[in-house]
Amino acid sequence: AQLLLVCRITGFYPRPISVAWLRDGHEVPPGPALNTSAVLPNADLTYQIYSVLTVHPRDGHSYACRVRHRRGAQRKRGDCSP
């Protein structure tokens, strides 16, 4: 069985944004287990993006979605462990 980890970021402006998955603190390289959407518009003129990472539920790794956006130069990070 596989587990889908979803990172959804919405309500940001301006458009440029960087989304990456970290496994045990290291960036997950592009591959078939990683699927990130294009930046999509919201009705309120902000934007949204989502990224999905497929993992095995008991693989023993820790995962985080790292988001970098220039607004306020803040870094947001969400952690999850399957």
CYANA upper distance limits for C-alpha pairs under 8 A (distance plus 0.5 A):
  1 ALA  CA     56 HIS  CA      7.24
  1 ALA  CA     57 PRO  CA      7.90
  2 GLN  CA     54 THR  CA      7.04
  2 GLN  CA     55 VAL  CA      6.25
  2 GLN  CA     56 HIS  CA      5.34
  2 GLN  CA     57 PRO  CA      6.73
  3 LEU  CA     54 THR  CA      6.22
  3 LEU  CA     55 VAL  CA      5.75
  3 LEU  CA     56 HIS  CA      6.28
  3 LEU  CA     57 PRO  CA      6.20
  3 LEU  CA     82 PRO  CA      8.14
  4 LEU  CA     52 VAL  CA      6.88
  4 LEU  CA     53 LEU  CA      6.25
  4 LEU  CA     54 THR  CA      5.19
  4 LEU  CA     55 VAL  CA      6.92
  5 LEU  CA     52 VAL  CA      6.03
  5 LEU  CA     53 LEU  CA      5.63
  5 LEU  CA     54 THR  CA      6.83
  5 LEU  CA     55 VAL  CA      7.99
  6 VAL  CA     50 TYR  CA      7.54
  6 VAL  CA     51 SER  CA      6.34
  6 VAL  CA     52 VAL  CA      5.07
  6 VAL  CA     53 LEU  CA      7.12
  7 CYS  CA     50 TYR  CA      6.00
  7 CYS  CA     51 SER  CA      5.67
  7 CYS  CA     52 VAL  CA      6.86
  7 CYS  CA     65 CYS  CA      6.81
  8 ARG  CA     48 GLN  CA      7.90
  8 ARG  CA     49 ILE  CA      6.51
  8 ARG  CA     50 TYR  CA      4.77
  8 ARG  CA     51 SER  CA      7.02
  9 ILE  CA     48 GLN  CA      6.00
  9 ILE  CA     49 ILE  CA      5.93
  9 ILE  CA     50 TYR  CA      6.61
 10 THR  CA     46 THR  CA      8.13
 10 THR  CA     47 TYR  CA      6.42
 10 THR  CA     48 GLN  CA      4.55
 10 THR  CA     49 ILE  CA      6.98
 11 GLY  CA     42 ASN  CA      7.99
 11 GLY  CA     46 THR  CA      5.63
 11 GLY  CA     47 TYR  CA      6.03
 11 GLY  CA     48 GLN  CA      6.70
 12 PHE  CA     46 THR  CA      5.84
 12 PHE  CA     47 TYR  CA      5.82
 12 PHE  CA     48 GLN  CA      7.27
 13 TYR  CA     45 LEU  CA      8.50
 13 TYR  CA     46 THR  CA      5.72
 13 TYR  CA     47 TYR  CA      6.78
 13 TYR  CA     71 ARG  CA      7.97
 14 PRO  CA     46 THR  CA      7.82
 14 PRO  CA     47 TYR  CA      8.28
 14 PRO  CA     71 ARG  CA      8.18
 15 ARG  CA     39 VAL  CA      7.82
 15 ARG  CA     46 THR  CA      8.20
 15 ARG  CA     47 TYR  CA      6.87
 16 PRO  CA     69 HIS  CA      7.42
 16 PRO  CA     70 ARG  CA      8.37
 17 ILE  CA     67 VAL  CA      7.78
 17 ILE  CA     68 ARG  CA      6.41
 17 ILE  CA     69 HIS  CA      5.40
 17 ILE  CA     70 ARG  CA      8.05
 18 SER  CA     66 ARG  CA      8.50
 18 SER  CA     67 VAL  CA      6.19
 18 SER  CA     68 ARG  CA      5.53
 18 SER  CA     69 HIS  CA      7.04
 19 VAL  CA     51 SER  CA      8.06
 19 VAL  CA     65 CYS  CA      7.57
 19 VAL  CA     66 ARG  CA      6.22
 19 VAL  CA     67 VAL  CA      5.17
 19 VAL  CA     68 ARG  CA      7.05
 20 ALA  CA     27 GLU  CA      7.16
 20 ALA  CA     28 VAL  CA      7.75
 20 ALA  CA     65 CYS  CA      6.39
 20 ALA  CA     66 ARG  CA      5.66
 20 ALA  CA     67 VAL  CA      7.12
 21 TRP  CA     27 GLU  CA      6.27
 21 TRP  CA     28 VAL  CA      6.01
 21 TRP  CA     53 LEU  CA      8.14
 21 TRP  CA     63 TYR  CA      7.48
 21 TRP  CA     64 ALA  CA      6.22
 21 TRP  CA     65 CYS  CA      5.09
 21 TRP  CA     66 ARG  CA      6.48
 22 LEU  CA     26 HIS  CA      5.48
 22 LEU  CA     27 GLU  CA      4.87
 22 LEU  CA     28 VAL  CA      6.02
 22 LEU  CA     63 TYR  CA      6.01
 22 LEU  CA     64 ALA  CA      5.54
 22 LEU  CA     65 CYS  CA      6.74
 22 LEU  CA     66 ARG  CA      7.56
 23 ARG  CA     27 GLU  CA      6.81
 23 ARG  CA     28 VAL  CA      6.70
 23 ARG  CA     61 HIS  CA      6.92
 23 ARG  CA     62 SER  CA      6.21
 23 ARG  CA     63 TYR  CA      5.18
 23 ARG  CA     64 ALA  CA      7.21
 24 ASP  CA     61 HIS  CA      6.53
 24 ASP  CA     62 SER  CA      5.60
 24 ASP  CA     63 TYR  CA      6.73
 25 GLY  CA     62 SER  CA      8.45
 25 GLY  CA     63 TYR  CA      8.16
 25 GLY  CA     64 ALA  CA      8.24
 30 PRO  CA     34 LEU  CA      6.68
 33 ALA  CA     53 LEU  CA      6.11
 33 ALA  CA     54 THR  CA      5.44
 33 ALA  CA     55 VAL  CA      7.84
 34 LEU  CA     51 SER  CA      7.86
 34 LEU  CA     52 VAL  CA      6.43
 34 LEU  CA     53 LEU  CA      5.18
 34 LEU  CA     54 THR  CA      7.08
 35 ASN  CA     51 SER  CA      6.17
 35 ASN  CA     52 VAL  CA      5.69
 35 ASN  CA     53 LEU  CA      6.97
 36 THR  CA     49 ILE  CA      8.10
 36 THR  CA     50 TYR  CA      6.38
 36 THR  CA     51 SER  CA      4.56
 36 THR  CA     52 VAL  CA      6.73
 37 SER  CA     49 ILE  CA      6.45
 37 SER  CA     50 TYR  CA      6.11
 37 SER  CA     51 SER  CA      6.72
 38 ALA  CA     49 ILE  CA      6.89
 39 VAL  CA     47 TYR  CA      7.04
 39 VAL  CA     48 GLN  CA      6.30
 39 VAL  CA     49 ILE  CA      5.45
 40 LEU  CA     47 TYR  CA      6.09
 40 LEU  CA     48 GLN  CA      5.75
 40 LEU  CA     49 ILE  CA      6.63
 41 PRO  CA     45 LEU  CA      6.97
 41 PRO  CA     46 THR  CA      6.66
 41 PRO  CA     47 TYR  CA      5.01
 41 PRO  CA     48 GLN  CA      6.79
 42 ASN  CA     46 THR  CA      5.82
 42 ASN  CA     47 TYR  CA      5.71
 42 ASN  CA     48 GLN  CA      7.18
 55 VAL  CA     59 ASP  CA      8.06
 56 HIS  CA     82 PRO  CA      8.20
 57 PRO  CA     82 PRO  CA      5.50
 58 ARG  CA     82 PRO  CA      6.88
 59 ASP  CA     82 PRO  CA      8.24
 60 GLY  CA     82 PRO  CA      8.27
 61 HIS  CA     81 SER  CA      7.38
 61 HIS  CA     82 PRO  CA      8.23
 62 SER  CA     79 ASP  CA      8.10
 62 SER  CA     80 CYS  CA      6.90
 62 SER  CA     81 SER  CA      5.36
 62 SER  CA     82 PRO  CA      7.93
 63 TYR  CA     79 ASP  CA      6.46
 63 TYR  CA     80 CYS  CA      5.83
 63 TYR  CA     81 SER  CA      6.38
 64 ALA  CA     77 ARG  CA      7.09
 64 ALA  CA     78 GLY  CA      5.91
 64 ALA  CA     79 ASP  CA      4.83
 64 ALA  CA     80 CYS  CA      6.45
 65 CYS  CA     77 ARG  CA      6.27
 65 CYS  CA     78 GLY  CA      5.96
 65 CYS  CA     79 ASP  CA      7.25
 66 ARG  CA     75 ARG  CA      8.08
 66 ARG  CA     76 LYS  CA      6.87
 66 ARG  CA     77 ARG  CA      5.40
 66 ARG  CA     78 GLY  CA      7.50
 67 VAL  CA     75 ARG  CA      6.76
 67 VAL  CA     76 LYS  CA      6.01
 67 VAL  CA     77 ARG  CA      6.87
 68 ARG  CA     73 ALA  CA      8.35
 68 ARG  CA     74 GLN  CA      7.72
 68 ARG  CA     75 ARG  CA      6.01
 68 ARG  CA     76 LYS  CA      7.47
 69 HIS  CA     73 ALA  CA      7.05
 69 HIS  CA     74 GLN  CA      7.46
 69 HIS  CA     75 ARG  CA      7.71
 70 ARG  CA     74 GLN  CA      7.72
